[in-house]
Amino acid sequence: MTYREFLDILSDHYDDYEFEYRGKRGAICMFENEIIAGYDGSEMRFNNLEEVLKTPFVDGKLLKDVAEELIFI
């Protein structure tokens, strides 16, 4: 999946998105007033999607740098 396709999915509606990256699991859980993003046992809370996209939380990398390698569960 390209980064653009990934953004389109995330921007479309509030939902939970579970993924795997290099054998480790993560998730992005989108709520009306908060987004919780986690990877390999760590969890971060954000106010909006823009903050998530600017924070390297997947193995120390930005989502745009790993989007094509994510396997959605």
N, CA, C and O atoms as a Tripos MOL2 file, in Angstrom:
@<TRIPOS>MOLECULE
protein
  292   291    73     0     0
PROTEIN
NO_CHARGES

@<TRIPOS>ATOM
      1 N           0.8470   -1.1640    0.0000 N.3       1 MET1
      2 CA          0.0000    0.0000    0.0000 C.3       1 MET1
      3 C           0.9000    1.2370    0.0000 C.2       1 MET1
      4 O           1.8820    1.3070    0.7380 O.2       1 MET1
      5 N           0.5570    2.1780   -0.8140 N.am      2 THR2
      6 CA          1.3440    3.4090   -0.8560 C.3       2 THR2
      7 C           0.9830    4.2980    0.3340 C.2       2 THR2
      8 O          -0.0510    4.1100    0.9750 O.2       2 THR2
      9 N           1.8380    5.2530    0.6110 N.am      3 TYR3
     10 CA          1.5880    6.1890    1.7050 C.3       3 TYR3
     11 C           0.3030    6.9740    1.4560 C.2       3 TYR3
     12 O          -0.4710    7.2030    2.3850 O.2       3 TYR3
     13 N           0.0740    7.3810    0.2290 N.am      4 ARG4
     14 CA         -1.1390    8.1330   -0.1200 C.3       4 ARG4
     15 C          -2.3890    7.2930    0.1500 C.2       4 ARG4
     16 O          -3.3620    7.7950    0.7130 O.2       4 ARG4
     17 N          -2.3680    6.0230   -0.2460 N.am      5 GLU5
     18 CA         -3.5040    5.1290    0.0070 C.3       5 GLU5
     19 C          -3.7250    4.9630    1.5170 C.2       5 GLU5
     20 O          -4.8580    4.9460    1.9980 O.2       5 GLU5
     21 N          -2.6340    4.8440    2.2340 N.am      6 PHE6
     22 CA         -2.6960    4.7180    3.6850 C.3       6 PHE6
     23 C          -3.3390    5.9500    4.3150 C.2       6 PHE6
     24 O          -4.1980    5.8280    5.1890 O.2       6 PHE6
     25 N          -2.9260    7.1260    3.8750 N.am      7 LEU7
     26 CA         -3.5180    8.3700    4.3840 C.3       7 LEU7
     27 C          -4.9960    8.4640    4.0670 C.2       7 LEU7
     28 O          -5.7850    8.9050    4.9020 O.2       7 LEU7
     29 N          -5.3730    8.0580    2.8790 N.am      8 ASP8
     30 CA         -6.7800    8.0950    2.4840 C.3       8 ASP8
     31 C          -7.6260    7.2290    3.4190 C.2       8 ASP8
     32 O          -8.7310    7.6150    3.8020 O.2       8 ASP8
     33 N          -7.1050    6.0680    3.7790 N.am      9 ILE9
     34 CA         -7.8310    5.1820    4.6860 C.3       9 ILE9
     35 C          -7.9540    5.8170    6.0650 C.2       9 ILE9
     36 O          -9.0400    5.8420    6.6440 O.2       9 ILE9
     37 N          -6.8530    6.3260    6.5910 N.am     10 LEU10
     38 CA         -6.8820    6.9230    7.9260 C.3      10 LEU10
     39 C          -7.7560    8.1690    7.9750 C.2      10 LEU10
     40 O          -8.4230    8.4160    8.9800 O.2      10 LEU10
     41 N          -7.7610    8.9390    6.9260 N.am     11 SER11
     42 CA         -8.5140   10.1890    6.8930 C.3      11 SER11
     43 C         -10.0010    9.9700    6.6670 C.2      11 SER11
     44 O         -10.8080   10.8680    6.9080 O.2      11 SER11
     45 N         -10.3610    8.7890    6.2090 N.am     12 ASP12
     46 CA        -11.7320    8.5120    5.8030 C.3      12 ASP12
     47 C         -12.7000    8.3980    6.9800 C.2      12 ASP12
     48 O         -13.8120    8.9220    6.9090 O.2      12 ASP12
     49 N         -12.3050    7.7320    8.0510 N.am     13 HIS13
     50 CA        -13.2260    7.5480    9.1730 C.3      13 HIS13
     51 C         -12.4630    7.1050   10.4230 C.2      13 HIS13
     52 O         -11.3080    6.6820   10.3590 O.2      13 HIS13
     53 N         -13.1510    7.2170   11.5570 N.am     14 TYR14
     54 CA        -12.5760    6.7730   12.8210 C.3      14 TYR14
     55 C         -12.7210    5.2630   12.9300 C.2      14 TYR14
     56 O         -13.8070    4.7160   12.7420 O.2      14 TYR14
     57 N         -11.6240    4.6050   13.2340 N.am     15 ASP15
     58 CA        -11.6390    3.1560   13.3530 C.3      15 ASP15
     59 C         -10.3370    2.7160   14.0100 C.2      15 ASP15
     60 O          -9.4890    3.5440   14.3420 O.2      15 ASP15
     61 N         -10.1860    1.4220   14.1950 N.am     16 ASP16
     62 CA         -8.9370    0.8510   14.7010 C.3      16 ASP16
     63 C          -8.2310    0.1660   13.5380 C.2      16 ASP16
     64 O          -8.8520   -0.5610   12.7620 O.2      16 ASP16
     65 N          -6.9410    0.4000   13.4250 N.am     17 TYR17
     66 CA         -6.1420   -0.1850   12.3630 C.3      17 TYR17
     67 C          -4.9740   -0.9230   12.9970 C.2      17 TYR17
     68 O          -4.0750   -0.3080   13.5710 O.2      17 TYR17
     69 N          -4.9960   -2.2480   12.8890 N.am     18 GLU18
     70 CA         -3.9000   -3.0500   13.4170 C.3      18 GLU18
     71 C          -2.9700   -3.4110   12.2710 C.2      18 GLU18
     72 O          -3.4040   -3.6630   11.1470 O.2      18 GLU18
     73 N          -1.6670   -3.4290   12.5890 N.am     19 PHE19
     74 CA         -0.6890   -3.7310   11.5490 C.3      19 PHE19
     75 C           0.4950   -4.4810   12.1370 C.2      19 PHE19
     76 O           0.6760   -4.5670   13.3520 O.2      19 PHE19
     77 N           1.2900   -5.0180   11.2270 N.am     20 GLU20
     78 CA          2.5380   -5.6630   11.5930 C.3      20 GLU20
     79 C           3.6440   -5.0180   10.7750 C.2      20 GLU20
     80 O           3.4740   -4.7120    9.5950 O.2      20 GLU20
     81 N           4.7760   -4.8190   11.4300 N.am     21 TYR21
     82 CA          5.9480   -4.2750   10.7490 C.3      21 TYR21
     83 C           7.1670   -5.0230   11.2670 C.2      21 TYR21
     84 O           7.5070   -4.9450   12.4470 O.2      21 TYR21
     85 N           7.8080   -5.7390   10.3750 N.am     22 ARG22
     86 CA          9.0090   -6.5130   10.7060 C.3      22 ARG22
     87 C           8.8020   -7.4350   11.9010 C.2      22 ARG22
     88 O           9.6380   -7.5200   12.8010 O.2      22 ARG22
     89 N           7.6610   -8.1230   11.8820 N.am     23 GLY23
     90 CA          7.3730   -9.1210   12.9020 C.3      23 GLY23
     91 C           6.8260   -8.5940   14.2110 C.2      23 GLY23
     92 O           6.5630   -9.3740   15.1270 O.2      23 GLY23
     93 N           6.6500   -7.2940   14.3180 N.am     24 LYS24
     94 CA          6.1020   -6.7020   15.5410 C.3      24 LYS24
     95 C           4.7650   -6.0490   15.2300 C.2      24 LYS24
     96 O           4.5550   -5.5300   14.1330 O.2      24 LYS24
     97 N           3.8650   -6.0790   16.2030 N.am     25 ARG25
     98 CA          2.5130   -5.5600   15.9730 C.3      25 ARG25
     99 C           2.3590   -4.1430   16.4810 C.2      25 ARG25
    100 O           3.0210   -3.7090   17.4240 O.2      25 ARG25
    101 N           1.4570   -3.4410   15.8160 N.am     26 GLY26
    102 CA          1.1180   -2.0870   16.2070 C.3      26 GLY26
    103 C          -0.3280   -1.7940   15.8830 C.2      26 GLY26
    104 O          -1.0230   -2.6160   15.2850 O.2      26 GLY26
    105 N          -0.7740   -0.6200   16.2800 N.am     27 ALA27
    106 CA         -2.1550   -0.2370   16.0010 C.3      27 ALA27
    107 C          -2.2910    1.2800   16.0580 C.2      27 ALA27
    108 O          -1.5400    1.9790   16.7380 O.2      27 ALA27
    109 N          -3.2760    1.7480   15.3180 N.am     28 ILE28
    110 CA         -3.6900    3.1450   15.3800 C.3      28 ILE28
    111 C          -5.1800    3.1110   15.6710 C.2      28 ILE28
    112 O          -5.9670    2.6150   14.8660 O.2      28 ILE28
    113 N          -5.5610    3.6360   16.8150 N.am     29 CYS29
    114 CA         -6.9630    3.6300   17.2400 C.3      29 CYS29
    115 C          -7.4550    5.0680   17.2400 C.2      29 CYS29
    116 O          -6.9740    5.9060   18.0030 O.2      29 CYS29
    117 N          -8.4000    5.3310   16.3920 N.am     30 MET30
    118 CA         -8.8760    6.7010   16.1980 C.3      30 MET30
    119 C         -10.2280    6.8890   16.8820 C.2      30 MET30
    120 O         -11.1980    6.1850   16.6000 O.2      30 MET30
    121 N         -10.2560    7.8560   17.7820 N.am     31 PHE31
    122 CA        -11.4780    8.2190   18.4840 C.3      31 PHE31
    123 C         -11.8310    9.6560   18.1160 C.2      31 PHE31
    124 O         -11.0440   10.3470   17.4700 O.2      31 PHE31
    125 N         -12.9840   10.0920   18.5160 N.am     32 GLU32
    126 CA        -13.4390   11.4330   18.1520 C.3      32 GLU32
    127 C         -12.5040   12.5310   18.6600 C.2      32 GLU32
    128 O         -12.2570   13.5030   17.9450 O.2      32 GLU32
    129 N         -11.9820   12.3940   19.8740 N.am     33 ASN33
    130 CA        -11.1570   13.4490   20.4670 C.3      33 ASN33
    131 C          -9.7040   13.0640   20.6990 C.2      33 ASN33
    132 O          -8.9430   13.8430   21.2710 O.2      33 ASN33
    133 N          -9.3060   11.8620   20.2580 N.am     34 GLU34
    134 CA         -7.9660   11.3910   20.5530 C.3      34 GLU34
    135 C          -7.5870   10.2510   19.6140 C.2      34 GLU34
    136 O          -8.4470    9.5120   19.1360 O.2      34 GLU34
    137 N          -6.3000   10.1210   19.3620 N.am     35 ILE35
    138 CA         -5.7800    9.0090   18.5860 C.3      35 ILE35
    139 C          -4.7120    8.3360   19.4400 C.2      35 ILE35
    140 O          -3.8190    8.9980   19.9680 O.2      35 ILE35
    141 N          -4.8110    7.0330   19.5690 N.am     36 ILE36
    142 CA         -3.8150    6.2660   20.3060 C.3      36 ILE36
    143 C          -3.0640    5.4250   19.2860 C.2      36 ILE36
    144 O          -3.6670    4.6600   18.5340 O.2      36 ILE36
    145 N          -1.7440    5.5720   19.2650 N.am     37 ALA37
    146 CA         -0.9090    4.8150   18.3480 C.3      37 ALA37
    147 C           0.0780    4.0150   19.1700 C.2      37 ALA37
    148 O           0.7170    4.5410   20.0810 O.2      37 ALA37
    149 N           0.1980    2.7430   18.8420 N.am     38 GLY38
    150 CA          1.1070    1.8930   19.5800 C.3      38 GLY38
    151 C           1.8930    0.9980   18.6540 C.2      38 GLY38
    152 O           1.4620    0.6790   17.5460 O.2      38 GLY38
    153 N           3.0580    0.6000   19.1330 N.am     39 TYR39
    154 CA          3.8940   -0.3170   18.3690 C.3      39 TYR39
    155 C           4.8110   -1.0470   19.3420 C.2      39 TYR39
    156 O           5.4840   -0.4230   20.1630 O.2      39 TYR39
    157 N           4.8310   -2.3660   19.2440 N.am     40 ASP40
    158 CA          5.7220   -3.2160   20.0170 C.3      40 ASP40
    159 C           5.6540   -2.9140   21.5150 C.2      40 ASP40
    160 O           6.6840   -2.8250   22.1840 O.2      40 ASP40
    161 N           4.4470   -2.7590   22.0310 N.am     41 GLY41
    162 CA          4.2470   -2.5670   23.4570 C.3      41 GLY41
    163 C           4.2880   -1.1320   23.9520 C.2      41 GLY41
    164 O           3.9580   -0.8730   25.1090 O.2      41 GLY41
    165 N           4.6830   -0.1990   23.1090 N.am     42 SER42
    166 CA          4.6950    1.2220   23.4910 C.3      42 SER42
    167 C           3.4460    1.8920   22.9550 C.2      42 SER42
    168 O           2.9240    1.5150   21.9050 O.2      42 SER42
    169 N           2.9720    2.8890   23.6870 N.am     43 GLU43
    170 CA          1.7420    3.5730   23.2920 C.3      43 GLU43
    171 C           1.9250    5.0800   23.4240 C.2      43 GLU43
    172 O           2.5400    5.5620   24.3750 O.2      43 GLU43
    173 N           1.3840    5.8140   22.4600 N.am     44 MET44
    174 CA          1.4350    7.2740   22.4850 C.3      44 MET44
    175 C           0.0360    7.8060   22.2020 C.2      44 MET44
    176 O          -0.7370    7.1840   21.4730 O.2      44 MET44
    177 N          -0.2800    8.9460   22.7740 N.am     45 ARG45
    178 CA         -1.5890    9.5800   22.5680 C.3      45 ARG45
    179 C          -1.4030   10.8900   21.8150 C.2      45 ARG45
    180 O          -0.4690   11.6520   22.0680 O.2      45 ARG45
    181 N          -2.3200   11.1290   20.8840 N.am     46 PHE46
    182 CA         -2.2380   12.3050   20.0280 C.3      46 PHE46
    183 C          -3.5880   13.0040   19.9540 C.2      46 PHE46
    184 O          -4.6310   12.3990   20.2000 O.2      46 PHE46
    185 N          -3.5520   14.2770   19.6130 N.am     47 ASN47
    186 CA         -4.7780   15.0600   19.4560 C.3      47 ASN47
    187 C          -5.3550   14.9710   18.0510 C.2      47 ASN47
    188 O          -6.5600   15.1320   17.8580 O.2      47 ASN47
    189 N          -4.4920   14.7130   17.0660 N.am     48 ASN48
    190 CA         -4.9700   14.6720   15.6810 C.3      48 ASN48
    191 C          -4.0320   13.8230   14.8270 C.2      48 ASN48
    192 O          -2.9400   13.4510   15.2560 O.2      48 ASN48
    193 N          -4.4780   13.5290   13.6250 N.am     49 LEU49
    194 CA         -3.7290   12.6740   12.7140 C.3      49 LEU49
    195 C          -2.4080   13.3180   12.3010 C.2      49 LEU49
    196 O          -1.4160   12.6140   12.1070 O.2      49 LEU49
    197 N          -2.3800   14.6140   12.1660 N.am     50 GLU50
    198 CA         -1.1470   15.3050   11.7810 C.3      50 GLU50
    199 C          -0.0210   15.0300   12.7820 C.2      50 GLU50
    200 O           1.1260   14.8260   12.3840 O.2      50 GLU50
    201 N          -0.3420   15.0250   14.0650 N.am     51 GLU51
    202 CA          0.6590   14.7160   15.0890 C.3      51 GLU51
    203 C           1.1860   13.2940   14.9360 C.2      51 GLU51
    204 O           2.3850   13.0520   15.0760 O.2      51 GLU51
    205 N           0.2910   12.3580   14.6490 N.am     52 VAL52
    206 CA          0.6950   10.9610   14.4570 C.3      52 VAL52
    207 C           1.6820   10.8690   13.2890 C.2      52 VAL52
    208 O           2.7040   10.1890   13.3830 O.2      52 VAL52
    209 N           1.3700   11.5460   12.2120 N.am     53 LEU53
    210 CA          2.1940   11.4660   11.0070 C.3      53 LEU53
    211 C           3.5630   12.1110   11.1730 C.2      53 LEU53
    212 O           4.4940   11.7690   10.4430 O.2      53 LEU53
    213 N           3.7040   13.0310   12.1130 N.am     54 LYS54
    214 CA          4.9770   13.7200   12.3420 C.3      54 LYS54
    215 C           5.8230   13.0890   13.4500 C.2      54 LYS54
    216 O           6.9060   13.5820   13.7670 O.2      54 LYS54
    217 N           5.3250   11.9990   14.0370 N.am     55 THR55
    218 CA          6.0190   11.3630   15.1530 C.3      55 THR55
    219 C           6.5510    9.9930   14.7430 C.2      55 THR55
    220 O           5.7810    9.1500   14.2840 O.2      55 THR55
    221 N           7.8460    9.7580   14.8990 N.am     56 PRO56
    222 CA          8.4240    8.4530   14.5440 C.3      56 PRO56
    223 C           8.1400    7.4060   15.6270 C.2      56 PRO56
    224 O           8.9370    7.2340   16.5490 O.2      56 PRO56
    225 N           7.0170    6.7180   15.5160 N.am     57 PHE57
    226 CA          6.6520    5.7580   16.5510 C.3      57 PHE57
    227 C           6.7320    4.3060   16.0970 C.2      57 PHE57
    228 O           6.6080    3.4110   16.9320 O.2      57 PHE57
    229 N           6.9320    4.0390   14.8240 N.am     58 VAL58
    230 CA          7.0370    2.6660   14.3270 C.3      58 VAL58
    231 C           8.5170    2.3310   14.1610 C.2      58 VAL58
    232 O           9.1380    2.6930   13.1610 O.2      58 VAL58
    233 N           9.0630    1.6470   15.1380 N.am     59 ASP59
    234 CA         10.4820    1.2740   15.1120 C.3      59 ASP59
    235 C          11.3720    2.5080   14.9260 C.2      59 ASP59
    236 O          12.4210    2.4410   14.2860 O.2      59 ASP59
    237 N          10.9320    3.6350   15.5000 N.am     60 GLY60
    238 CA         11.6810    4.8820   15.4130 C.3      60 GLY60
    239 C          11.5880    5.5720   14.0680 C.2      60 GLY60
    240 O          12.4000    6.4420   13.7530 O.2      60 GLY60
    241 N          10.5940    5.1830   13.2680 N.am     61 LYS61
    242 CA         10.4380    5.7380   11.9180 C.3      61 LYS61
    243 C           9.0610    6.3650   11.7510 C.2      61 LYS61
    244 O           8.1100    6.0090   12.4470 O.2      61 LYS61
    245 N           8.9740    7.3010   10.8200 N.am     62 LEU62
    246 CA          7.6930    7.9120   10.4730 C.3      62 LEU62
    247 C           6.8450    6.9340    9.6690 C.2      62 LEU62
    248 O           7.3760    6.0700    8.9710 O.2      62 LEU62
    249 N           5.5400    7.0710    9.7690 N.am     63 LEU63
    250 CA          4.6470    6.2040    9.0010 C.3      63 LEU63
    251 C           4.9130    6.2890    7.5050 C.2      63 LEU63
    252 O           4.8370    5.2790    6.8060 O.2      63 LEU63
    253 N           5.2250    7.4820    7.0040 N.am     64 LYS64
    254 CA          5.4640    7.6180    5.5630 C.3      64 LYS64
    255 C           6.6670    6.8040    5.1090 C.2      64 LYS64
    256 O           6.7420    6.3980    3.9490 O.2      64 LYS64
    257 N           7.6160    6.5620    6.0250 N.am     65 ASP65
    258 CA          8.8120    5.8130    5.6680 C.3      65 ASP65
    259 C           8.6100    4.3040    5.6910 C.2      65 ASP65
    260 O           9.4120    3.5670    5.1160 O.2      65 ASP65
    261 N           7.5550    3.8330    6.3440 N.am     66 VAL66
    262 CA          7.3200    2.3920    6.4500 C.3      66 VAL66
    263 C           5.9770    1.9500    5.8680 C.2      66 VAL66
    264 O           5.6670    0.7580    5.8860 O.2      66 VAL66
    265 N           5.1880    2.8700    5.3600 N.am     67 ALA67
    266 CA          3.8130    2.5620    4.9230 C.3      67 ALA67
    267 C           3.7580    1.3890    3.9500 C.2      67 ALA67
    268 O           2.8660    0.5480    4.0630 O.2      67 ALA67
    269 N           4.6680    1.3110    3.0160 N.am     68 GLU68
    270 CA          4.6210    0.2420    2.0170 C.3      68 GLU68
    271 C           4.9920   -1.1060    2.5950 C.2      68 GLU68
    272 O           4.7310   -2.1320    1.9680 O.2      68 GLU68
    273 N           5.5940   -1.1340    3.7750 N.am     69 GLU69
    274 CA          5.9860   -2.3920    4.4070 C.3      69 GLU69
    275 C           4.9900   -2.8650    5.4600 C.2      69 GLU69
    276 O           5.1180   -3.9790    5.9670 O.2      69 GLU69
    277 N           4.0020   -2.0410    5.7960 N.am     70 LEU70
    278 CA          3.0250   -2.4260    6.8090 C.3      70 LEU70
    279 C           2.1100   -3.5070    6.2820 C.2      70 LEU70
    280 O           1.6540   -3.4520    5.1400 O.2      70 LEU70
    281 N           1.8460   -4.4910    7.1250 N.am     71 ILE71
    282 CA          0.8870   -5.5330    6.8000 C.3      71 ILE71
    283 C          -0.3050   -5.3280    7.7180 C.2      71 ILE71
    284 O          -0.1860   -5.4650    8.9360 O.2      71 ILE71
    285 N          -1.4520   -5.0010    7.1420 N.am     72 PHE72
    286 CA         -2.6380   -4.7600    7.9470 C.3      72 PHE72
    287 C          -3.3010   -6.0750    8.3240 C.2      72 PHE72
    288 O          -3.4420   -6.9840    7.5050 O.2      72 PHE72
    289 N          -3.7020   -6.1500    9.5840 N.am     73 ILE73
    290 CA         -4.2840   -7.3700   10.1330 C.3      73 ILE73
    291 C          -5.7930   -7.2230   10.1980 C.2      73 ILE73
    292 O          -6.4850   -8.1440   10.6330 O.2      73 ILE73
@<TRIPOS>BOND
     1     1     2 1
     2     2     3 1
     3     3     4 2
     4     3     5 am
     5     5     6 1
     6     6     7 1
     7     7     8 2
     8     7     9 am
     9     9    10 1
    10    10    11 1
    11    11    12 2
    12    11    13 am
    13    13    14 1
    14    14    15 1
    15    15    16 2
    16    15    17 am
    17    17    18 1
    18    18    19 1
    19    19    20 2
    20    19    21 am
    21    21    22 1
    22    22    23 1
    23    23    24 2
    24    23    25 am
    25    25    26 1
    26    26    27 1
    27    27    28 2
    28    27    29 am
    29    29    30 1
    30    30    31 1
    31    31    32 2
    32    31    33 am
    33    33    34 1
    34    34    35 1
    35    35    36 2
    36    35    37 am
    37    37    38 1
    38    38    39 1
    39    39    40 2
    40    39    41 am
    41    41    42 1
    42    42    43 1
    43    43    44 2
    44    43    45 am
    45    45    46 1
    46    46    47 1
    47    47    48 2
    48    47    49 am
    49    49    50 1
    50    50    51 1
    51    51    52 2
    52    51    53 am
    53    53    54 1
    54    54    55 1
    55    55    56 2
    56    55    57 am
    57    57    58 1
    58    58    59 1
    59    59    60 2
    60    59    61 am
    61    61    62 1
    62    62    63 1
    63    63    64 2
    64    63    65 am
    65    65    66 1
    66    66    67 1
    67    67    68 2
    68    67    69 am
    69    69    70 1
    70    70    71 1
    71    71    72 2
    72    71    73 am
    73    73    74 1
    74    74    75 1
    75    75    76 2
    76    75    77 am
    77    77    78 1
    78    78    79 1
    79    79    80 2
    80    79    81 am
    81    81    82 1
    82    82    83 1
    83    83    84 2
    84    83    85 am
    85    85    86 1
    86    86    87 1
    87    87    88 2
    88    87    89 am
    89    89    90 1
    90    90    91 1
    91    91    92 2
    92    91    93 am
    93    93    94 1
    94    94    95 1
    95    95    96 2
    96    95    97 am
    97    97    98 1
    98    98    99 1
    99    99   100 2
   100    99   101 am
   101   101   102 1
   102   102   103 1
   103   103   104 2
   104   103   105 am
   105   105   106 1
   106   106   107 1
   107   107   108 2
   108   107   109 am
   109   109   110 1
   110   110   111 1
   111   111   112 2
   112   111   113 am
   113   113   114 1
   114   114   115 1
   115   115   116 2
   116   115   117 am
   117   117   118 1
   118   118   119 1
   119   119   120 2
   120   119   121 am
   121   121   122 1
   122   122   123 1
   123   123   124 2
   124   123   125 am
   125   125   126 1
   126   126   127 1
   127   127   128 2
   128   127   129 am
   129   129   130 1
   130   130   131 1
   131   131   132 2
   132   131   133 am
   133   133   134 1
   134   134   135 1
   135   135   136 2
   136   135   137 am
   137   137   138 1
   138   138   139 1
   139   139   140 2
   140   139   141 am
   141   141   142 1
   142   142   143 1
   143   143   144 2
   144   143   145 am
   145   145   146 1
   146   146   147 1
   147   147   148 2
   148   147   149 am
   149   149   150 1
   150   150   151 1
   151   151   152 2
   152   151   153 am
   153   153   154 1
   154   154   155 1
   155   155   156 2
   156   155   157 am
   157   157   158 1
   158   158   159 1
   159   159   160 2
   160   159   161 am
   161   161   162 1
   162   162   163 1
   163   163   164 2
   164   163   165 am
   165   165   166 1
   166   166   167 1
   167   167   168 2
   168   167   169 am
   169   169   170 1
   170   170   171 1
   171   171   172 2
   172   171   173 am
   173   173   174 1
   174   174   175 1
   175   175   176 2
   176   175   177 am
   177   177   178 1
   178   178   179 1
   179   179   180 2
   180   179   181 am
   181   181   182 1
   182   182   183 1
   183   183   184 2
   184   183   185 am
   185   185   186 1
   186   186   187 1
   187   187   188 2
   188   187   189 am
   189   189   190 1
   190   190   191 1
   191   191   192 2
   192   191   193 am
   193   193   194 1
   194   194   195 1
   195   195   196 2
   196   195   197 am
   197   197   198 1
   198   198   199 1
   199   199   200 2
   200   199   201 am
   201   201   202 1
   202   202   203 1
   203   203   204 2
   204   203   205 am
   205   205   206 1
   206   206   207 1
   207   207   208 2
   208   207   209 am
   209   209   210 1
   210   210   211 1
   211   211   212 2
   212   211   213 am
   213   213   214 1
   214   214   215 1
   215   215   216 2
   216   215   217 am
   217   217   218 1
   218   218   219 1
   219   219   220 2
   220   219   221 am
   221   221   222 1
   222   222   223 1
   223   223   224 2
   224   223   225 am
   225   225   226 1
   226   226   227 1
   227   227   228 2
   228   227   229 am
   229   229   230 1
   230   230   231 1
   231   231   232 2
   232   231   233 am
   233   233   234 1
   234   234   235 1
   235   235   236 2
   236   235   237 am
   237   237   238 1
   238   238   239 1
   239   239   240 2
   240   239   241 am
   241   241   242 1
   242   242   243 1
   243   243   244 2
   244   243   245 am
   245   245   246 1
   246   246   247 1
   247   247   248 2
   248   247   249 am
   249   249   250 1
   250   250   251 1
   251   251   252 2
   252   251   253 am
   253   253   254 1
   254   254   255 1
   255   255   256 2
   256   255   257 am
   257   257   258 1
   258   258   259 1
   259   259   260 2
   260   259   261 am
   261   261   262 1
   262   262   263 1
   263   263   264 2
   264   263   265 am
   265   265   266 1
   266   266   267 1
   267   267   268 2
   268   267   269 am
   269   269   270 1
   270   270   271 1
   271   271   272 2
   272   271   273 am
   273   273   274 1
   274   274   275 1
   275   275   276 2
   276   275   277 am
   277   277   278 1
   278   278   279 1
   279   279   280 2
   280   279   281 am
   281   281   282 1
   282   282   283 1
   283   283   284 2
   284   283   285 am
   285   285   286 1
   286   286   287 1
   287   287   288 2
   288   287   289 am
   289   289   290 1
   290   290   291 1
   291   291   292 2
@<TRIPOS>SUBSTRUCTURE
     1 MET1         2 RESIDUE 1 A MET
     2 THR2         6 RESIDUE 1 A THR
     3 TYR3        10 RESIDUE 1 A TYR
     4 ARG4        14 RESIDUE 1 A ARG
     5 GLU5        18 RESIDUE 1 A GLU
     6 PHE6        22 RESIDUE 1 A PHE
     7 LEU7        26 RESIDUE 1 A LEU
     8 ASP8        30 RESIDUE 1 A ASP
     9 ILE9        34 RESIDUE 1 A ILE
    10 LEU10       38 RESIDUE 1 A LEU
    11 SER11       42 RESIDUE 1 A SER
    12 ASP12       46 RESIDUE 1 A ASP
    13 HIS13       50 RESIDUE 1 A HIS
    14 TYR14       54 RESIDUE 1 A TYR
    15 ASP15       58 RESIDUE 1 A ASP
    16 ASP16       62 RESIDUE 1 A ASP
    17 TYR17       66 RESIDUE 1 A TYR
    18 GLU18       70 RESIDUE 1 A GLU
    19 PHE19       74 RESIDUE 1 A PHE
    20 GLU20       78 RESIDUE 1 A GLU
    21 TYR21       82 RESIDUE 1 A TYR
    22 ARG22       86 RESIDUE 1 A ARG
    23 GLY23       90 RESIDUE 1 A GLY
    24 LYS24       94 RESIDUE 1 A LYS
    25 ARG25       98 RESIDUE 1 A ARG
    26 GLY26      102 RESIDUE 1 A GLY
    27 ALA27      106 RESIDUE 1 A ALA
    28 ILE28      110 RESIDUE 1 A ILE
    29 CYS29      114 RESIDUE 1 A CYS
    30 MET30      118 RESIDUE 1 A MET
    31 PHE31      122 RESIDUE 1 A PHE
    32 GLU32      126 RESIDUE 1 A GLU
    33 ASN33      130 RESIDUE 1 A ASN
    34 GLU34      134 RESIDUE 1 A GLU
    35 ILE35      138 RESIDUE 1 A ILE
    36 ILE36      142 RESIDUE 1 A ILE
    37 ALA37      146 RESIDUE 1 A ALA
    38 GLY38      150 RESIDUE 1 A GLY
    39 TYR39      154 RESIDUE 1 A TYR
    40 ASP40      158 RESIDUE 1 A ASP
    41 GLY41      162 RESIDUE 1 A GLY
    42 SER42      166 RESIDUE 1 A SER
    43 GLU43      170 RESIDUE 1 A GLU
    44 MET44      174 RESIDUE 1 A MET
    45 ARG45      178 RESIDUE 1 A ARG
    46 PHE46      182 RESIDUE 1 A PHE
    47 ASN47      186 RESIDUE 1 A ASN
    48 ASN48      190 RESIDUE 1 A ASN
    49 LEU49      194 RESIDUE 1 A LEU
    50 GLU50      198 RESIDUE 1 A GLU
    51 GLU51      202 RESIDUE 1 A GLU
    52 VAL52      206 RESIDUE 1 A VAL
    53 LEU53      210 RESIDUE 1 A LEU
    54 LYS54      214 RESIDUE 1 A LYS
    55 THR55      218 RESIDUE 1 A THR
    56 PRO56      222 RESIDUE 1 A PRO
    57 PHE57      226 RESIDUE 1 A PHE
    58 VAL58      230 RESIDUE 1 A VAL
    59 ASP59      234 RESIDUE 1 A ASP
    60 GLY60      238 RESIDUE 1 A GLY
    61 LYS61      242 RESIDUE 1 A LYS
    62 LEU62      246 RESIDUE 1 A LEU
    63 LEU63      250 RESIDUE 1 A LEU
    64 LYS64      254 RESIDUE 1 A LYS
    65 ASP65      258 RESIDUE 1 A ASP
    66 VAL66      262 RESIDUE 1 A VAL
    67 ALA67      266 RESIDUE 1 A ALA
    68 GLU68      270 RESIDUE 1 A GLU
    69 GLU69      274 RESIDUE 1 A GLU
    70 LEU70      278 RESIDUE 1 A LEU
    71 ILE71      282 RESIDUE 1 A ILE
    72 PHE72      286 RESIDUE 1 A PHE
    73 ILE73      290 RESIDUE 1 A ILE
